[in-house]
Amino acid sequence: MYDAIVVGAGPAGLLAAVYLARFRRSVAVIDAGQSRVALIPRSHNYPGFGDGVSGLTVLDMLRAQLGHYAVDRLGAFVEGAERREDGFHLQTRTGALAARQLLLATGVTDIPPAMPHVREALEAGVLRYCPVCDAYEVIDKAVGVYADGEAGVGEALYLRHFSADITLFMAPGGQVLTQAQRRRLAEAGIRWNEAPVHAVRREGVRVAAVHEGGTAWCDTLYCALGVAVHSQIAQGLGATLDGTGYVQVDAHHATDVPGLYAAGDVSAGLNQIAVALGGAAIAASAMHRALPMGTPGTPIASR
C-alpha cells in the first residue's frame, strides 16, 4: 500500500512524484511511455531555456531528478481501477497496486492529420499542433490550418496575429462554414478553401494540401482536429468530466472523488508544460496535507 500512485510520467507526473518523495511519502509512478512531450522538437517557452529545449530533454532531466529519490517507476498500462475503503486499487498486466491516494497525469494525444511521416513532419516544423506554444516561430510565414469544424476558425483567427498569410483547409466530412464564420475570416483577411482536402503531404521543408481544385502550399500546417483526452480512469472512478472530456478539478487539483487528483493536460485548463508543472506541485502538496502526518525524524511511510 503506497501513500500515492501517480499514473503518467510526463512532466506533471514526474514532478508530482518528486514533490511527494520529498514530502517523505511512498510513491509509485506508472509510465506507459507515451508522453506527448516527447514529440516536441524544441520548446521556446519552457522556463530557463532561452535557446529552447527538446521535449525529450525535459523528460530526461525530470527522470534524472526523480532518480535521486526512492520512487518505484513501473512501465505498464493501467487496465482497471477501483476505489475501496482503504484507497485505490489498480490492475496492470504486470500485477496489482494499491495506494491511499491517486494522481492522474495521463495527458492527451493530438489527433493527427491523414498524412505520411507525421513524426518527421513534426520534427521539421512543417506540422504543428499548438499555436500557443510556437506561433512565434511562424511569424510572416505561409500558414495553413487543417480542421473539421469551428475550432479551425478560432485557430486561424488566433494565428492571424502572427502572419497575414493564413489559409483554412477543411478535412473531408468536416462542417460547412456558416455565413457568420466566413464573414469573420474575410474581415480578418484569412482565406479558406471550400473544397475538402483529400491529402496532406510533406515535401521537403513545406507541406502540400491537395484538394479538388489543385494543390496549396504552406510553410507550416497547424492541425486543429482536437485531442483525445485520456480521462477514462477518472471517469471509471466517478470523477466529473467537462463537455470535452477533461477532468474537472478544484484549486488544489482535487477531483470530486475523495483522494483522487489530476494534473497536467488531462485536467481542465491550458495545455502547457509550465502549467502542468505548476498543477503537479499544487496537487502533490495537497495530497501530502491530506495524508496522515508523522513525527519529526520518523519516516512517515515504511517501504
N, C-alpha and C positions, 0 to 999 in steps of 0.2 A: 504494500500500500504506500504509494508515493504521496507526498504533500500535494504535488501538482504534476499533471501531464500537459505538455504543450504539443498540439498537433499542427505540424507545419514547421518547416525550417528555412523560411525566407528571413528577411531582416527582422520582421516583427517577432517571429517565433524564437529566433536565435537570441535576440536582445532580451526578450522576456525571460528566457532561461538563464541568461547571465544575471539578471536582476534577482531572480528567485534563488539562484545558487548563492549569491552574495548576501541574501537575507537568511542564509543557512537553512534553506528548505531542500528537501529531497525532490529531485526533478528528473523526469524523463522527457526527451524530445523525440517525436515520431516524424521521420523525414522520408517522404516519398520521392525525393529527388527531382521535383518538378517545379522549383521556384521560378516564377515569372521573371524575377530579377536577372536570372542567368541569361536571358535573351537580350538584355540591354547592352549594346556595343559600347556606349560611353554616355554617362550622365554628367551634365554640366551644372546641375543644381544640387548635387549631393554635398552636404556641408564639409568645408575644409579642403576641397579638391578643385582649385581654380582652373586647372587644365583638364578637368573631367576625370572620371574613373569608370571602369567597366563594371557591369553587374557581377560578373564572376569574381572580380577583385573584392567587391563589397562583401560577397558571401565568404570568400576565403578569409578575409580579415575577421569577420564575426565568428566564423568557425574556430579560428585560431584563438580568439578571445575566450570563447566558451571552453576551449580545451584546457584552460587554466583551472577549471573547477570540476568537481565530481558530479558530472551530469551524465546520465545514460542516454546515448544517442542511438536510436534504433531505426534502421532502414526498413520501412514497412508501410502498408496501406491499412487504414482503419476500415474494417469491414462491418463493424457493428458497435453501437454504443448504448449503454443503458445507465440510467440514474437510479441508484438504490439508497437505502438509508445511510450507508457508510460512505457514499461518494459515487464516483463514476467508474464503470467497468467497461473496458474496451476490448474488442476482439480483433486480432490481426491474424494473418496467415502463419505468423511465427509464434503465436501464443496470446494469452490474455494478460491485460494490465489493469491496474486499478489505482485511483488517486482520489484524494478528498476534494480536489478542485481540478477544473479542466479549462484550459485556454485554447481556443480555436484560432489558428493563424493560417488557415487553409487557402486564403487568397482567391484569385480569379484567374481565368485563362482568356486571352483575347481570341475572338472568333476571326480566323484568318480569311483573306480573300482566296478565291479559287485560282491560285497562280503557282507555277512551279518554283521550287527552291526558295521557300519563304524565309528560312533561316538565313540564307546568303543574302537575300534582299534586305532583310533587317540589318545585317551587319554592314551592308554597303550604304545604308541610309536612304535607299530608294523606296523602301516600305517603312512606314511609321504607324504607331498606334496612339501616341499620347502627345497632343499639341501643347498641353500644359508643361510637359517635360522638355520638349525640344523644338517648339515652333521658332525659337530664336535662330536655330540653325537653318531655317528655310526662308529667311528674310529675302524678299525680292526675287525668289525663285518661282518657277512654274510648278504650282502645287495642285494636285488632284485630290478629291475626296470621294471615296468609294463607299456607298451606303445603300440601304434598302428602305429608308424611311426618313422620318422627320429629324432624327438625330444627325443625319448628314447635313441638313440645312443649318442647324445650330453650329456644327463643327466648321462648315465653310465660312459662316459669318465670323466665328472666332478667329479663324486663320486669316481673314481679310485684314486684320490689324497688322499682320506681318508681311503680306505681299498683295500686290494689286492683280496678280495673275493666278486666279483661283478658278477651278472648274469642278463642278459637282457631277459625278457619274453615278448612275443608278444600277444596282445589281439586278439580274433577271428576277422577276417576281416581286420586285420592290414596289412600294407605294407610288402612285402617280402624284406628282407635285400639285398642290392646290394653287388657285389663283393668288391667294394671300402669300403663300411661300414663294411663288415666282416673283411677286412684286417685291418682297423683301430682298431676294437675291439680286434682282435688277437694280434696285436702289443702291445696293452695296457694290455694284459693278462686278458681280460674280456670274460667270457663265454656268449654264447647266446643259446637260446632254439628254435630250428626250429619249433617244434610243438606248435600251438596256445594253450594258457591256457584256459581250459574250466571252471575252477572255482578257486576262490581265497578265502581262509577261514582262520580265526584266530583260533589258538588252543593254549590256554594258553598265554605264552609270545613269541610265534613265529607265523609265518604266512606260510601257505602252498599254493603253486601254483600247481594246478592239471592239467596235460596235458596228451596227448595221450600216452606218454612213461612212465608215472608214476607221482610221486609227488616230488617236490623240496621244501626244507625248507629254510627259511630265518629268520634272527633275525628281520629285518626290510624290508618292501617293500615300495619303492617310486613309487607313481603313476604319470606317465608322460602323462596323457591323455589330458592335457591342461586345460584351464579355459574358462568359459562363461563370457565375458565382458559385464557389464551392461551399455552399451552406447546407448540404444535405445532412451532415451530422447534427448541426444546430437544429434544423427542422425536425429531425427524428427525435431529438430530446425535448421538443416542445417549445423551443425559443421562437419569438416573433420575428418574422422577416418583413422587410418593406415590399413595396409593389414590384421591385425589380430583383428581389431575391437576396438583398444584403441583410445581414444580421443586425437587428436593432439593438443598440447598446446605450447605456446611460453615460454620465460624465466620468464614471470610473471604469468604463468599458465592460460593465457587467450586463449580461442579458437578463431577461425576466425569469430565467431558470436559476434558482439559488446555486451558487458555486460554479456557474458556467460563465466564462468571459470570452470575448472575441476582440481581436486586434488585427491591424493590417487591412489589406484590401477586401477581406471578407466582411468587414464591418462597415456600416453606413458611414460615408464621409469621402474626403478627397483621396483618390488613389495615388499617393506619392510616397516615396521611400521615407522622407523625413517625417511625414505624418504617421506612417506605420511605426517608426521607431518611437515617436512620442506616445502613441497609443499603447505600445508594448510596455513602456516604462510606467504609464498610468495603471494599466491592468495588473502588472506584476506587483506594484506597490499596494494596490487594493486587495489583491489576493493574499499577500503577506499579512496585512492587517486583519483580514477575516479569519486567518488560521490561528490556532492557539499559540500564545507566546511562551517561550521557555524562560529559564532563569539565567542571569548573567554568567557567562563562562561555561554554560552547559549546552551542548548541541541540541537543537530543537527537535531534529528528527534523526534517528539512527538509520544507517544504511545496512 
